[in-house]
Amino acid sequence: MLKWRIVMDPLMGRSLVTTEIVKKGEMVVEESPFAIGPKQNSGIVCLGCYRDLFFGEDGDSLDRCERCDWPLCSACFDIPDHLGECEIFTKAKVHFAGNVSEDGVCTQLDCITPLRVLLVKESDPDRWEREIAPMEYHNEERRKMVDVWNADFVNIAQYLRGPCRLAERFSEDLIMQIVGILEVNAFEARTTLGYALRCLYPITGILAHNCVPNTFRTIHPSEGFKIRLRAMCNLNEGQQLQHSYTYTLNGTSQRQEHLKNGKFFTCECKRCKDPTELGTNFSTFKCSKCEEGWLLSTNPIDRSCYWKCTLCTFQTSNNAIQKALSVMQSEVATLQAMDPSPQKLQETEKLMRKYRVVVHPLHFIQIGLRQNLIEMYGRVAEYELSELPDVMLEHKEELCRQVLHVLDVFEPGLSRTRAMMLYELHVPLVLLAKSGFISGVLTAEALKLKLLDVIAILNECVDILQYEDPETQEGNLCKVAQQAKNQLTQSVEGLTVAE
Ligand SMILES: C[S@@+](CC[C@H](N)C(=O)[O-])C[C@H]1O[C@@H](n2cnc3c(N)ncnc32)[C@H](O)[C@@H]1O
């Protein structure tokens, strides 16, 4: 029996609920994509493997399909995904110009994924009617975004119907419906080499959004981009299945904006409505008047709200807060654009100190900076693991624990980000335990207990990552974490023998 069924809600439209109790980690949905293709606004990519391709200014490139001359690397010359559009482009003699805009976008490729959906619709009309036609596409709201709508209309609908000679097969309305369906419902996936693409899944696409999701998905590039949806925690019968359409480690105003502009709704989940973001203070500012109190939004889902101090009478407009946030975000973005280096690490520490007087220590800006630091400690020159003194290892440990603290609230249970953080955490813990033992601060018994704690941490990491495609970066990390766990287990056994 299926573990899900579709229900209708006047506010959310269709969503999925469980038909039985589902245990943490249990699979709820498994399906193959209806269609896959390049992301909207991508650069020039291979239409088979999505790797970036180099095209000269005059459109010169070796990576062109021999038949239609559209971008295709030599390894993908006979890939089935490309055959449909290849035939159309060849017949219509539409030349791929190879132009990219200043920001690196190749608009000529925007038509590919909608065209692939159109071709599957033609070959399997029943499946289209059953699975894709009922999907939401928010035409009314999309039309109001005049520039984007017009660009899609010209670059996709008119391009396919005009130069590609498909006017008799596909109407403008149908093409624009598919453009909307892809925007609202498609998932981003990565190939085994890490190149991005988008995939449209009929069932998984029905999932409702929540800023604290209760499911997690793995997409398997080595199995034709099959998707598997699992329970992140134990679920009751009849419980709505939810995942996050947005980045959970963004603050409420950022998540709200992304959902409004990209998915056309206002999220009214518990987390969004709570000014403290479930007690984490993920969007909380410091009061600039009394310095002791915290500034909290009076209504986080209303852009015209104001912010009030928890201790004094100070209040300020949401506009003022958003301006302060965008200044901080652009400072952070400048820093993030730098290649990892000792200078970048030091500047990140400096920025974190600077913001201490502006926002709560667990504010999302601070958590983002911590994530950057965690990645750099142990990996950049002068801060390599062998060079880190205990005090810096303790600092890395603390950074990891703070990120894990917010993840406990926003992604409770089986979360990929949590697994990555646990892996990062295990490194300073092992090194600190060993240096404590060598310096005589820790007895062999105390060392053993510490290493057993680390084994438990790696165990949880492997437990989460075991579901990933072994050919992906995450799947690879699972193997590495498993090896680290085995080595530590051996060390602990060795310790026991020595006692
Ligand atoms: C990926 S679709 C989900 C399936 C869709 N409800 C349907 O009937 O096909 C995303 C759309 O569902 C609605 N939706 C999903 N989660 C929602 C939520 N938490 N609150 C309000 N609307 C939501 C929004 O209209 C959103 O654009």
PDBQT file of the ligand as one rigid body, heavy atoms in Angstrom, charges set to zero:
ROOT
HETATM    1  C1  LIG A 501       5.319  22.548  -5.398  1.00  0.00    +0.000 C 
HETATM    2  S1  LIG A 501       3.658  23.069  -5.377  1.00  0.00    +0.000 S 
HETATM    3  C2  LIG A 501       2.903  22.004  -4.216  1.00  0.00    +0.000 C 
HETATM    4  C3  LIG A 501       1.697  21.314  -4.782  1.00  0.00    +0.000 C 
HETATM    5  C4  LIG A 501       0.539  22.200  -5.095  1.00  0.00    +0.000 C 
HETATM    6  N1  LIG A 501      -0.154  22.585  -3.874  1.00  0.00    +0.000 N 
HETATM    7  C5  LIG A 501      -0.432  21.539  -6.059  1.00  0.00    +0.000 C 
HETATM    8  O1  LIG A 501      -1.622  21.479  -5.802  1.00  0.00    +0.000 OA
HETATM    9  O2  LIG A 501       0.044  21.113  -7.117  1.00  0.00    +0.000 OA
HETATM   10  C6  LIG A 501       3.887  24.580  -4.569  1.00  0.00    +0.000 C 
HETATM   11  C7  LIG A 501       2.640  25.407  -4.381  1.00  0.00    +0.000 C 
HETATM   12  O3  LIG A 501       1.809  24.852  -3.383  1.00  0.00    +0.000 OA
HETATM   13  C8  LIG A 501       1.302  25.871  -2.509  1.00  0.00    +0.000 C 
HETATM   14  N2  LIG A 501       1.901  25.681  -1.174  1.00  0.00    +0.000 N 
HETATM   15  C9  LIG A 501       2.807  24.761  -0.818  1.00  0.00    +0.000 A 
HETATM   16  N3  LIG A 501       3.108  24.863   0.496  1.00  0.00    +0.000 NA
HETATM   17  C10 LIG A 501       2.386  25.875   0.978  1.00  0.00    +0.000 A 
HETATM   18  C11 LIG A 501       2.268  26.465   2.269  1.00  0.00    +0.000 A 
HETATM   19  N4  LIG A 501       2.964  26.043   3.303  1.00  0.00    +0.000 N 
HETATM   20  N5  LIG A 501       1.394  27.495   2.399  1.00  0.00    +0.000 NA
HETATM   21  C12 LIG A 501       0.664  27.949   1.347  1.00  0.00    +0.000 A 
HETATM   22  N6  LIG A 501       0.761  27.436   0.100  1.00  0.00    +0.000 NA
HETATM   23  C13 LIG A 501       1.593  26.416  -0.076  1.00  0.00    +0.000 A 
HETATM   24  C14 LIG A 501       1.737  27.192  -3.127  1.00  0.00    +0.000 C 
HETATM   25  O4  LIG A 501       0.734  27.633  -3.971  1.00  0.00    +0.000 OA
HETATM   26  C15 LIG A 501       2.975  26.805  -3.916  1.00  0.00    +0.000 C 
HETATM   27  O5  LIG A 501       3.233  27.662  -4.977  1.00  0.00    +0.000 OA
ENDROOT
TORSDOF 0
